[in-house]
C-alpha cells in the first residue's frame, strides 16, 4: 500500500521536486537547516521503513573495507569469501575512477522479505545506516542524492515535499 501510493505520487510530482532541488544549485536559503530538521521529523512521523524496505529491494549500498571486515567477521566468513559470494565492483567512472563495491543482487541478500528487517542490522554497511542520508551533509549539498532517492524512498519523498512547502511559504521561490 505504502509503495503503491509512493509510486503514484512520485510519478505525478517527479518533475516538480527535481526542479525544486535543482534550484539549490543557484539559490541560498539561510534557514534551510531549520527547515530540513522540521521536515525530517514530519517525514519520519509519516513513514516507517519496515512498512516499505524498498531501498533494500531496489537499491544497493556501497561497501567500504570497514563494512566488509565487520560483516564478514559477523558472518564468520573470510573477507575474500564474503566478497566472492555477495559483492561486485561497479563499472569504472568515465574519469577512470574505480567503481564502488556493491551487492551482486537485488533485493539485498540480507533483507528478510517477510518483515522487511535486515538480518545483519547491527553490523550493516555504513551506507545503509546513514540512508536516506538526511544527516550526512547539509541539505543543499545533497540535491543529487535526494533526486536519486526520491524514486525509491517514501521517506525522502515526504522529506523533500515538506522542505519544499516550508521554503515556498517563506520565500518567493
C-alpha positions in Angstrom: 0.0 0.0 0.0 2.7 2.5 1.0 4.8 1.7 -2.1 1.8 1.8 -4.4 0.9 5.3 -3.1 4.5 6.4 -3.3 4.9 5.3 -6.9 1.8 7.2 -7.9 2.9 10.3 -6.0 6.4 10.2 -7.4 5.3 9.8 -11.0 2.9 12.7 -10.6 5.3 15.1 -8.9 8.8 13.9 -10.1 9.5 17.0 -12.3 8.2 19.4 -9.6 10.5 18.1 -6.9 13.5 17.7 -9.1 13.1 21.2 -10.3 12.8 22.4 -6.7 16.0 20.6 -5.7 17.9 21.9 -8.8 17.2 25.5 -7.7 19.6 25.0 -4.7 22.4 25.0 -7.2 21.8 28.7 -7.6 19.9 29.8 -4.6 20.7 30.0 -0.9 18.1 29.7 1.9 19.6 30.8 5.2 17.0 28.8 7.2 17.4 25.6 5.2 18.9 23.6 8.2 16.0 24.6 10.3 13.5 23.7 7.5 15.3 20.4 6.9 15.2 19.4 10.6 11.5 20.1 10.8 10.8 18.3 7.6 12.8 15.3 8.7 10.7 14.9 11.9 7.5 15.2 9.9 8.7 12.7 7.3 9.7 10.1 9.9 6.3 10.6 11.7 4.6 9.6 8.4 6.9 6.8 7.1 8.0 3.6 8.8 10.8 1.9 6.9 9.6 -1.6 8.0 6.4 -0.9 6.0 8.5 -0.4 2.9 12.0 -1.8 2.6 12.2 -0.5 -0.9 15.8 0.7 -0.5 16.9 -2.8 0.2 14.7 -4.2 -2.6 15.6 -1.8 -5.4 18.9 -0.1 -4.4 22.3 -1.3 -3.2 24.6 0.2 -0.6 28.2 0.8 -1.4 30.6 -1.3 0.8 33.7 0.1 2.2 36.6 -2.0 3.6 35.4 -1.5 7.2 31.9 -2.8 6.3 33.3 -5.9 4.6 35.6 -6.6 7.6 32.8 -6.1 10.1 30.1 -8.1 8.2 32.4 -11.0 7.2 33.5 -11.3 10.8 29.8 -11.3 12.0 29.0 -14.0 9.4 32.1 -16.0 10.3 33.5 -15.7 6.8 36.8 -14.5 5.4 36.7 -11.2 3.7 37.6 -12.8 0.4 34.8 -15.4 0.7 32.3 -12.6 1.6 33.3 -10.6 -1.4 33.2 -13.6 -3.7 29.8 -14.6 -2.6 28.0 -11.2 -2.2 29.9 -8.3 -3.7 30.8 -7.0 -7.2 32.5 -3.9 -8.4 30.6 -1.3 -10.4 31.9 -0.2 -13.8 34.6 2.4 -13.6 33.6 6.1 -13.8 34.3 7.9 -17.1 37.2 9.7 -15.5 38.8 6.3 -14.7 37.9 6.3 -11.0 37.3 2.7 -9.8 33.7 1.7 -9.4 32.2 1.1 -5.9 31.8 -2.3 -4.3 28.0 -3.1 -4.3 25.7 -6.1 -3.9 25.6 -8.6 -6.7 21.8 -8.9 -6.5 18.7 -7.1 -5.6 16.8 -7.4 -3.3 19.6 -7.3 -0.8 20.7 -10.8 0.3 20.3 -9.7 4.0 16.7 -8.5 3.7 14.0 -10.7 5.1 11.2 -10.1 2.7 8.6 -11.3 5.2 9.1 -8.4 7.6 11.5 -6.0 5.8 14.1 -6.5 8.5 17.8 -6.7 7.9 19.4 -9.9 9.1 22.7 -8.1 9.8 21.2 -4.8 11.1 23.7 -4.4 13.9 26.6 -4.6 11.5 25.0 -3.3 8.3 27.0 -1.2 5.9 27.5 2.4 6.9 25.7 3.4 3.7 22.6 1.6 5.0 22.9 3.0 8.5 23.0 6.6 7.0 20.2 6.1 4.5 18.4 8.2 3.4 21.2 10.5 4.2 19.3 13.3 5.7 22.1 14.0 8.2 25.1 13.1 6.0 25.6 16.7 4.7 23.8 20.0 4.6 20.5 19.9 2.7 21.8 22.0 -0.2 24.8 19.6 -0.6 22.6 16.6 -1.0 20.4 17.5 -4.0 21.8 14.8 -6.3 21.3 12.2 -3.5 17.7 13.3 -2.9 16.9 13.3 -6.6 18.1 9.7 -6.8 16.4 8.6 -3.7 13.0 10.2 -4.4 12.1 7.4 -6.8 12.7 4.6 -4.3 12.2 6.1 -0.8 8.9 7.3 0.6 10.7 9.0 3.5 12.9 11.0 1.1 9.8 11.9 -0.9 8.0 13.2 2.2 11.1 15.0 3.4 11.6 16.9 0.1 7.9 17.6 -0.1 7.9 19.1 3.4 11.1 21.1 2.8 9.6 22.5 -0.4 6.4 23.5 1.4 8.4 25.3 4.1 10.8 27.1 1.7 7.9 28.2 -0.6 6.0 29.5 2.4 8.9 31.8 3.4 10.5 32.6 0.0 9.5 33.7 -3.5 10.8 30.5 -5.0 
